[in-house]
C-alpha cells in the first residue's frame, strides 16, 4: 500500500517522534491531574478506606475517560498528518497557471546541508508544489552549466514525477551554475508554448527557481528583470548561509576547473543573489524549511496571479483519508463525554446495591 502524508515520507521519523513526545506529555499531564485529585481525597480519607466510607466510590470508574482522552488526541494528531492511501477519480475544476520549475543540478546540490542533501530536499519541495497546485500545468528544466527542458508544460503530474525521480547532478555534461541560462530557456519555452497553443498570457505564468544560488556564470539578476515581462519569478533557496563542504569527483577535477582543486569546496547558500532574482522577477524569495511553511508561503503568493479558466476534469489521484482518524477522534471524545455523564449513574447504582445489602460478588455468582 502506497501510504503518504502531508509531509514527505523522509520526514516521517521526525514527525512520528514529535507525535510520540506530544502524546507522552499529555499522558504525564493527565496522570499529574489524577494524582493531584487522589492527594486531595486522601486529605479527608485513607485510600484503602475510601470504598467503605464513600458510597459508590470506585477508582476504576475514572480510567476510561483517561484513556479515551489520550486516544482521542492521538487520532487528532494523525488527522493533521493527513494520511493518504488508495487512488480514485477526482473532479478538478479550478483555474490553471503555467509553472516552469528550474531545478539546480550542479555538484553543490550534493551537499548534505540540509539532510539528506540539497537535491533530495529540492525534490521534496517539487512534490509538495504538485500536491498543492493540482490544476496547474508544470514543466521541468534542470540546469547546471547549461539547461535543458526535461519535461514540457503538462497537466500530467504523474509523468513529471517520474521524470523528477531520474534527475541527478551527473545528467548535464557542462558543470557550473548558470541561472541566467535557465531563465532564458524558461522564457523561450513559454514563448514556444504560446505559439503552439495560442494562449499563455503573462499573468498566469510563473517560474519557480530552486537553487542554492551559487552562480558561476551569467547575470541572473539582469535576466530576471527582462523575464519579468513574461512571467513572475519565485525562488526557493536550498542550503545554509554558513555553508557545507562539497568534494568534487575525480573526473570533474580532471576535465573542468573547479574551485579549490582537489580540496573540499565550502558551498554556501547565496541568499543575496536569490533574493535579487525574486525581486527583479516580481515574486518572492523563501528559504527552504523542514516542513511545508516555505511551499505554503510561495503558493499563497502565487494566488495573486490570475488564472486561466479550464473545464472540469477527472484526475486519478491519491485519496486523503483524514476523515477516518478525525471520526475516530470524535468518537473517543464523544465516548469520554458520555462516560462522564453516566459516572453519577454508576455511583448511584453502586450505592443502591450496597444499601440493599447485595454486594457485587453475590450478584455476579447469583
C-alpha positions as CSV (number, residue, x, y, z in Angstrom):
1,X,0.0,0.0,0.0
2,X,1.4,3.4,-1.0
3,X,1.0,5.4,2.1
4,X,1.7,9.2,2.2
5,X,1.2,12.1,4.5
6,X,1.0,15.9,4.3
7,X,4.8,15.9,4.8
8,X,7.4,13.9,2.8
9,X,8.0,10.3,3.9
10,X,11.6,11.1,4.6
11,X,10.4,13.3,7.5
12,X,8.2,10.5,9.0
13,X,10.7,9.7,11.8
14,X,10.8,13.4,12.8
15,X,7.0,13.9,12.9
16,X,6.5,10.4,14.5
17,X,8.9,11.4,17.2
18,X,7.2,14.7,17.8
19,X,3.8,12.9,17.9
20,X,5.0,10.4,20.5
21,X,6.6,13.2,22.5
22,X,3.3,15.2,22.5
23,X,1.3,12.1,23.4
24,X,3.8,11.4,26.3
25,X,3.5,14.9,27.6
26,X,-0.3,14.7,27.5
27,X,-0.1,11.3,29.4
28,X,2.1,13.0,32.0
29,X,-0.3,15.9,32.4
30,X,-3.4,13.6,32.8
31,X,-1.5,11.5,35.3
32,X,-0.5,14.5,37.3
33,X,-4.1,15.7,37.4
34,X,-5.3,12.4,38.6
35,X,-2.5,12.2,41.2
36,X,-3.5,15.7,42.5
37,X,-7.1,14.6,42.8
38,X,-6.0,11.5,44.7
39,X,-3.9,13.5,47.1
40,X,-6.8,15.9,47.7
41,X,-9.1,13.0,48.5
42,X,-6.5,11.4,50.9
43,X,-6.7,14.6,53.0
44,X,-10.1,13.5,54.1
45,X,-10.0,9.7,54.0
46,X,-7.4,7.0,53.6
47,X,-7.4,5.4,50.1
48,X,-7.9,1.9,51.5
49,X,-11.0,3.0,53.4
50,X,-12.5,5.1,50.6
51,X,-14.6,2.3,49.1
52,X,-16.1,1.6,52.5
53,X,-16.7,5.2,53.7
54,X,-17.6,6.8,50.4
55,X,-20.7,5.3,48.9
56,X,-20.3,4.3,45.3
57,X,-16.6,5.1,45.2
58,X,-14.5,3.1,42.7
59,X,-11.2,4.4,41.2
60,X,-11.6,2.2,38.2
61,X,-14.6,4.2,37.0
62,X,-12.3,7.1,36.2
63,X,-9.9,5.1,34.0
64,X,-11.9,5.1,30.7
65,X,-12.1,8.9,30.4
66,X,-8.3,9.0,30.9
67,X,-7.6,6.6,28.1
68,X,-10.3,7.9,25.8
69,X,-8.8,11.4,26.1
70,X,-5.3,10.2,25.3
71,X,-6.5,8.1,22.4
72,X,-8.7,11.0,21.0
73,X,-5.7,13.4,20.9
74,X,-3.6,10.7,19.2
75,X,-6.2,10.3,16.4
76,X,-6.4,14.1,16.2
77,X,-2.7,14.3,15.6
78,X,-3.0,11.7,12.9
79,X,-5.8,13.8,11.3
80,X,-3.4,16.7,10.9
81,X,-0.8,14.4,9.3
82,X,-3.5,13.8,6.5
83,X,-2.8,10.1,5.7
84,X,-3.3,9.2,2.0
85,X,-3.7,5.8,0.5
86,X,-5.6,4.3,-2.4
87,X,-6.5,6.2,-5.5
88,X,-9.7,7.4,-7.0
89,X,-11.0,9.6,-9.8
90,X,-11.5,13.2,-8.6
91,X,-13.2,16.1,-10.3
92,X,-10.8,19.1,-10.6
93,X,-12.5,22.3,-11.6
94,X,-10.2,25.3,-11.0
95,X,-8.2,28.0,-12.7
96,X,-4.9,26.9,-14.2
97,X,-1.5,28.5,-14.3
98,X,1.7,27.6,-16.3
99,X,4.6,26.9,-14.0
100,X,8.1,26.1,-15.0
101,X,10.4,24.6,-12.4
102,X,14.0,25.4,-12.7
103,X,15.9,22.8,-10.6
104,X,19.6,23.3,-9.9
105,X,21.6,20.1,-10.5
106,X,25.1,21.5,-10.1
107,X,27.5,19.5,-7.9
108,X,27.0,21.8,-4.9
109,X,23.4,20.3,-4.7
110,X,25.0,17.1,-3.3
111,X,25.9,19.0,-0.1
112,X,24.4,17.3,2.9
113,X,23.1,20.5,4.3
114,X,20.1,20.2,4.7
115,X,19.9,16.4,5.0
116,X,19.8,14.1,3.2
117,X,21.2,16.5,0.6
118,X,20.1,19.7,-1.2
119,X,18.9,17.9,-4.4
120,X,16.7,15.5,-2.4
121,X,15.2,18.4,-0.4
122,X,14.5,20.2,-3.7
123,X,12.7,17.1,-5.0
124,X,10.5,17.1,-1.8
125,X,9.6,20.7,-2.5
126,X,8.6,20.0,-6.0
127,X,6.4,17.1,-4.8
128,X,4.7,19.5,-2.3
129,X,4.1,22.0,-5.0
130,X,2.4,19.4,-7.3
131,X,0.2,18.4,-4.4
132,X,-0.9,22.0,-3.6
133,X,-1.4,23.0,-7.2
134,X,-3.3,20.1,-8.8
135,X,-4.8,22.0,-11.7
136,X,-1.7,23.9,-12.8
137,X,0.5,22.9,-15.8
138,X,4.0,22.2,-14.7
139,X,7.3,21.9,-16.7
140,X,10.8,20.9,-15.5
141,X,14.1,22.5,-16.5
142,X,17.2,21.1,-14.7
143,X,20.3,23.2,-15.1
144,X,23.9,23.5,-14.1
145,X,26.4,25.0,-16.6
146,X,23.7,24.8,-19.2
147,X,20.0,24.0,-19.1
148,X,17.6,21.6,-20.9
149,X,13.8,21.1,-20.9
150,X,13.4,17.7,-19.3
151,X,9.6,17.9,-19.1
152,X,7.5,20.3,-21.2
153,X,4.4,22.0,-19.7
154,X,1.9,19.4,-18.9
155,X,-1.1,18.6,-16.7
156,X,0.2,15.0,-16.3
157,X,1.8,15.4,-12.9
158,X,2.4,11.6,-12.7
159,X,4.7,11.9,-15.7
160,X,6.5,14.9,-14.2
161,X,7.1,12.9,-11.0
162,X,8.6,10.0,-13.0
163,X,11.0,12.5,-14.7
164,X,11.8,14.1,-11.4
165,X,13.0,10.8,-9.9
166,X,15.6,10.5,-12.6
167,X,17.2,13.9,-12.0
168,X,20.7,13.9,-10.6
169,X,23.8,16.0,-10.6
170,X,25.5,14.0,-13.4
171,X,22.8,14.3,-16.1
172,X,24.2,17.5,-17.6
173,X,27.7,17.4,-19.1
174,X,28.6,21.1,-18.5
175,X,29.4,21.7,-14.9
176,X,28.8,25.0,-13.1
177,X,25.8,27.0,-12.2
178,X,24.3,29.3,-14.9
179,X,20.9,30.6,-13.5
180,X,20.7,33.1,-16.3
181,X,20.8,30.3,-18.9
182,X,18.0,28.5,-17.2
183,X,15.8,31.7,-17.0
184,X,16.5,32.4,-20.7
185,X,15.4,28.8,-21.6
186,X,12.3,29.2,-19.5
187,X,11.3,32.4,-21.4
188,X,11.9,30.6,-24.7
189,X,9.8,27.6,-23.5
190,X,6.9,29.9,-22.6
191,X,7.1,31.7,-26.0
192,X,7.1,28.4,-27.9
193,X,4.2,27.0,-25.9
194,X,2.2,30.2,-26.5
195,X,2.8,29.9,-30.3
196,X,1.7,26.3,-30.3
197,X,-1.4,26.6,-28.0
198,X,-2.4,30.2,-28.8
199,X,-2.6,31.1,-25.1
200,X,-0.2,31.5,-22.2
201,X,-0.7,35.1,-21.2
202,X,1.9,36.6,-18.9
203,X,-0.5,37.0,-15.9
204,X,-0.8,33.2,-15.4
205,X,2.9,32.3,-15.9
206,X,5.2,31.5,-13.1
207,X,8.9,30.4,-12.8
208,X,9.9,28.7,-9.6
209,X,13.7,28.6,-9.2
210,X,15.0,26.1,-6.7
211,X,18.7,26.5,-6.1
212,X,21.5,27.2,-3.6
213,X,22.3,30.4,-5.5
214,X,26.0,29.6,-6.1
215,X,26.2,31.3,-9.5
216,X,29.3,30.6,-11.5
217,X,28.4,32.3,-14.8
218,X,25.8,34.6,-16.3
219,X,23.9,37.5,-14.9
220,X,20.8,36.0,-13.3
221,X,19.6,39.3,-11.8
222,X,19.6,41.1,-15.1
223,X,17.9,38.2,-16.9
224,X,15.2,38.1,-14.2
225,X,14.5,41.8,-14.8
226,X,14.0,41.1,-18.5
227,X,11.9,38.0,-18.0
228,X,9.5,39.8,-15.5
229,X,7.7,41.0,-18.6
230,X,6.8,37.4,-19.5
231,X,6.4,35.7,-16.1
232,X,6.6,36.1,-12.3
233,X,9.7,34.5,-10.7
234,X,9.6,32.8,-7.3
235,X,12.7,31.4,-5.6
236,X,13.2,28.7,-3.0
237,X,16.7,28.8,-1.5
238,X,18.1,25.3,-0.6
239,X,21.1,25.2,1.8
240,X,22.7,27.1,4.7
241,X,24.4,30.5,4.5
242,X,27.1,29.1,6.8
243,X,27.9,26.6,4.1
244,X,28.7,22.9,3.7
245,X,31.7,21.1,2.3
246,X,31.4,19.6,-1.2
247,X,34.2,17.4,-2.7
248,X,34.1,17.4,-6.5
249,X,34.6,14.0,-8.2
250,X,37.9,13.0,-9.8
251,X,36.5,13.2,-13.4
252,X,35.4,16.7,-12.8
253,X,38.7,17.9,-11.4
254,X,40.4,16.5,-14.5
255,X,38.1,18.0,-17.1
256,X,36.9,21.3,-15.8
257,X,38.3,23.9,-13.5
258,X,36.7,23.7,-10.0
259,X,37.2,26.0,-7.0
260,X,39.9,24.7,-4.7
261,X,41.2,22.0,-7.0
262,X,41.1,18.6,-5.1
263,X,40.3,20.3,-1.8
264,X,36.7,20.3,-0.4
265,X,34.7,23.4,-1.5
266,X,32.6,25.3,1.1
267,X,29.3,25.7,-0.7
268,X,27.1,28.4,0.8
269,X,23.5,29.5,0.2
270,X,23.7,32.8,-1.7
271,X,20.5,34.4,-0.4
272,X,21.6,37.8,-1.7
273,X,21.6,36.8,-5.3
274,X,18.4,34.7,-5.0
275,X,16.6,37.5,-3.3
276,X,17.6,39.9,-6.0
277,X,16.4,37.5,-8.7
278,X,13.0,37.2,-6.9
279,X,12.6,41.0,-6.5
280,X,13.5,41.7,-10.1
281,X,11.1,38.9,-11.2
282,X,8.2,40.4,-9.3
283,X,7.9,37.4,-7.0
284,X,9.2,36.4,-3.5
285,X,12.1,34.5,-2.0
286,X,11.7,31.9,0.7
287,X,14.4,29.8,2.4
288,X,13.7,26.0,2.5
289,X,12.3,24.7,5.8
290,X,11.9,21.1,7.0
291,X,8.2,21.4,7.0
292,X,5.7,22.9,4.4
293,X,5.8,26.5,5.5
294,X,8.1,27.6,2.6
295,X,6.0,26.0,-0.1
296,X,2.8,27.3,1.6
297,X,4.2,30.8,1.6
298,X,5.1,30.5,-2.0
299,X,1.8,29.1,-3.2
300,X,-0.1,31.8,-1.1
301,X,1.9,34.5,-3.0
302,X,1.1,32.7,-6.3
303,X,-2.6,33.2,-5.6
304,X,-2.2,36.8,-6.6
305,X,-1.6,35.5,-10.2
306,X,-4.7,35.5,-12.4
307,X,-5.6,32.0,-13.6
308,X,-6.8,30.7,-16.9
309,X,-10.2,29.2,-16.8
310,X,-10.2,25.5,-17.5
311,X,-13.0,23.0,-17.8
312,X,-13.5,20.5,-15.0
313,X,-11.7,17.2,-15.5
314,X,-11.2,13.9,-13.8
315,X,-7.9,13.1,-12.2
316,X,-6.8,9.7,-10.8
317,X,-5.3,10.9,-7.5
318,X,-4.4,9.5,-4.1
319,X,-7.3,9.9,-1.6
320,X,-6.8,11.9,1.5
321,X,-8.2,9.8,4.3
322,X,-8.0,12.4,7.1
323,X,-11.7,11.8,7.8
324,X,-11.1,8.4,9.3
325,X,-8.8,9.4,12.1
326,X,-11.0,12.5,12.6
327,X,-14.1,10.4,13.0
328,X,-12.2,8.1,15.4
329,X,-11.1,11.2,17.5
330,X,-14.7,12.4,17.5
331,X,-16.0,9.1,18.7
332,X,-13.3,9.0,21.5
333,X,-14.2,12.4,22.8
334,X,-17.9,11.7,22.5
335,X,-17.5,8.4,24.4
336,X,-15.5,10.3,27.1
337,X,-18.3,12.9,27.5
338,X,-20.9,10.1,27.6
339,X,-18.9,8.3,30.3
340,X,-18.6,11.4,32.4
341,X,-22.4,11.8,32.2
342,X,-23.1,8.2,33.3
343,X,-20.5,8.2,36.1
344,X,-23.0,9.6,38.6
345,X,-25.5,6.9,37.5
346,X,-22.9,4.2,38.1
347,X,-22.1,5.6,41.6
348,X,-25.8,5.8,42.4
349,X,-26.3,2.2,41.2
350,X,-23.5,1.0,43.5
351,X,-25.0,3.0,46.4
352,X,-28.4,1.3,45.9
353,X,-26.9,-2.1,45.7
354,X,-24.8,-1.5,48.9
355,X,-27.8,-0.1,50.8
356,X,-29.8,-3.1,49.7
357,X,-27.1,-5.4,51.1
358,X,-26.3,-7.1,47.8
359,X,-22.6,-7.0,47.2
360,X,-21.4,-7.2,43.6
361,X,-19.8,-10.6,44.3
362,X,-23.0,-12.2,45.3
363,X,-24.8,-10.7,42.3
364,X,-22.2,-12.0,39.9
365,X,-22.4,-15.5,41.4
366,X,-26.1,-15.5,41.8
